[in-house]
């Protein structure tokens, strides 16, 4: 059996599905992707710490449902809540300016 070698550009796939870079549709996709990734990081860290969504919610002053929505990328927490979650999970956030070469 011969393997199919139709490997294309991922950007071309995103262009076709969500529009070119800079379009509102593509920006919305990026926003959703970032929210999903952040939610997965929070979910993985919470599970690593062996605490429930309810326990995390109690530590940061919200409810289990809201933590679930954050972890699933449905909502983005406020900056204050995000930092409380990071702190409660024992995570560290570094904000650095990338070097341009």
Buried (B, 14 or more C-beta within 10 A) or exposed (E): EEEEEEEEEEEEEBBEEBBEEEEEEBEEBEEBEEBBEBBEBBBEBBEEEEBEBEBBBBBBEBEBEBBBBBBEBEEBBEEEBBBBBBEBBEBEEEEEEEEEE
